[in-house]
Amino acid sequence: KFYNETLKRHIKFDELIEEIAKYINQKPQAKYKITVGSDSQGSNETQFVTAVAILRVGNGGRYFWSKTEKTFCPTLRDRIYKETMHSITFVQELKSKLKEKLGEEFFWDNKIKVHLDVGENGPTKEFIDGMVGMVKGFGFEAIIKPDSYSAFVLADRHT
């Protein structure tokens, strides 16, 4: 289930697709960016939050977020890997469903990006190459800190 502050309720994945398509169809001539990022808090029992943001470039946007059940993640490497896989898996489903609603041409300019909770400063720097490579291997562009706001700002708000 996904939550959005504007809707003030939880929605299912299909409703999320409808909400994003409706937002885009309100102003189809505008430019859009879609970002997906995941975050978690450090402990053995870890809950992951994935956030998806739809930005109307120069004119605001909306975001939705979802939490997983708690799972065992004993190391930082495990958490970062699982965060990245949550984002990749979600972005694959999202893109597939949005193509059905908006058409293939909507994605010609690489609108969807995966935001990673790794950066040059801090303990995650050693994971950058591996996680960026994994995202690229699935055909998406990876963004790292300090530009990966969907992971370290939006998803982080709800961890």
PEKAHU-V412237 format. One record per residue. RES is the residue in three letters. PHI is phi in whole degrees, 0 to 359 (999 if undefined). PSI is psi in whole degrees, 0 to 359 (NA if undefined). Layout:
res->RES phi->PHI psi->PSI
res->RES phi->PHI psi->PSI
//
This chain:
res->LYS phi->999 psi->148
res->PHE phi->242 psi->151
res->TYR phi->236 psi->147
res->ASN phi->220 psi->133
res->GLU phi->297 psi->328
res->THR phi->291 psi->316
res->LEU phi->284 psi->332
res->LYS phi->59 psi->34
res->ARG phi->201 psi->162
res->HIS phi->278 psi->144
res->ILE phi->228 psi->158
res->LYS phi->275 psi->170
res->PHE phi->303 psi->316
res->ASP phi->298 psi->323
res->GLU phi->291 psi->325
res->LEU phi->301 psi->314
res->ILE phi->300 psi->316
res->GLU phi->299 psi->316
res->GLU phi->296 psi->317
res->ILE phi->294 psi->315
res->ALA phi->297 psi->319
res->LYS phi->297 psi->317
res->TYR phi->299 psi->316
res->ILE phi->292 psi->318
res->ASN phi->290 psi->344
res->GLN phi->295 psi->324
res->LYS phi->220 psi->74
res->PRO phi->295 psi->339
res->GLN phi->281 psi->346
res->ALA phi->288 psi->163
res->LYS phi->268 psi->141
res->TYR phi->232 psi->151
res->LYS phi->229 psi->140
res->ILE phi->239 psi->128
res->THR phi->234 psi->145
res->VAL phi->228 psi->131
res->GLY phi->213 psi->153
res->SER phi->234 psi->153
res->ASP phi->215 psi->162
res->SER phi->207 psi->164
res->GLN phi->255 psi->147
res->GLY phi->282 psi->117
res->SER phi->185 psi->171
res->ASN phi->297 psi->320
res->GLU phi->267 psi->108
res->THR phi->243 psi->136
res->GLN phi->248 psi->133
res->PHE phi->258 psi->141
res->VAL phi->241 psi->131
res->THR phi->244 psi->131
res->ALA phi->243 psi->139
res->VAL phi->238 psi->128
res->ALA phi->244 psi->137
res->ILE phi->244 psi->116
res->LEU phi->253 psi->130
res->ARG phi->267 psi->102
res->VAL phi->307 psi->124
res->GLY phi->80 psi->4
res->ASN phi->210 psi->41
res->GLY phi->83 psi->197
res->GLY phi->177 psi->186
res->ARG phi->220 psi->155
res->TYR phi->218 psi->157
res->PHE phi->228 psi->152
res->TRP phi->217 psi->156
res->SER phi->218 psi->147
res->LYS phi->246 psi->148
res->THR phi->265 psi->171
res->GLU phi->290 psi->159
res->LYS phi->291 psi->144
res->THR phi->221 psi->162
res->PHE phi->277 psi->124
res->CYS phi->220 psi->95
res->PRO phi->284 psi->341
res->THR phi->229 psi->161
res->LEU phi->300 psi->319
res->ARG phi->302 psi->315
res->ASP phi->300 psi->314
res->ARG phi->297 psi->314
res->ILE phi->296 psi->318
res->TYR phi->299 psi->313
res->LYS phi->292 psi->323
res->GLU phi->301 psi->313
res->THR phi->297 psi->316
res->MET phi->293 psi->323
res->HIS phi->301 psi->314
res->SER phi->294 psi->315
res->ILE phi->298 psi->312
res->THR phi->300 psi->315
res->PHE phi->296 psi->316
res->VAL phi->295 psi->326
res->GLN phi->297 psi->313
res->GLU phi->295 psi->316
res->LEU phi->301 psi->310
res->LYS phi->298 psi->317
res->SER phi->300 psi->313
res->LYS phi->289 psi->322
res->LEU phi->291 psi->329
res->LYS phi->299 psi->321
res->GLU phi->297 psi->323
res->LYS phi->275 psi->321
res->LEU phi->252 psi->346
res->GLY phi->93 psi->154
res->GLU phi->301 psi->322
res->GLU phi->296 psi->337
res->PHE phi->300 psi->331
res->PHE phi->259 psi->8
res->TRP phi->300 psi->329
res->ASP phi->258 psi->30
res->ASN phi->56 psi->53
res->LYS phi->292 psi->332
res->ILE phi->265 psi->130
res->LYS phi->232 psi->148
res->VAL phi->259 psi->122
res->HIS phi->265 psi->127
res->LEU phi->253 psi->145
res->ASP phi->270 psi->50
res->VAL phi->229 psi->152
res->GLY phi->202 psi->170
res->GLU phi->295 psi->336
res->ASN phi->255 psi->139
res->GLY phi->97 psi->184
res->PRO phi->288 psi->348
res->THR phi->272 psi->356
res->LYS phi->300 psi->329
res->GLU phi->288 psi->348
res->PHE phi->261 psi->354
res->ILE phi->304 psi->305
res->ASP phi->302 psi->315
res->GLY phi->295 psi->315
res->MET phi->287 psi->319
res->VAL phi->297 psi->317
res->GLY phi->298 psi->321
res->MET phi->296 psi->315
res->VAL phi->298 psi->314
res->LYS phi->298 psi->323
res->GLY phi->299 psi->334
res->PHE phi->268 psi->3
res->GLY phi->89 psi->18
res->PHE phi->241 psi->160
res->GLU phi->271 psi->134
res->ALA phi->257 psi->137
res->ILE phi->241 psi->134
res->ILE phi->248 psi->172
res->LYS phi->300 psi->142
res->PRO phi->267 psi->9
res->ASP phi->263 psi->358
res->SER phi->266 psi->59
res->TYR phi->300 psi->331
res->SER phi->295 psi->329
res->ALA phi->274 psi->303
res->PHE phi->269 psi->356
res->VAL phi->245 psi->297
res->LEU phi->294 psi->305
res->ALA phi->295 psi->322
res->ASP phi->300 psi->328
res->ARG phi->302 psi->334
res->HIS phi->246 psi->10
res->THR phi->275 psi->NA
//
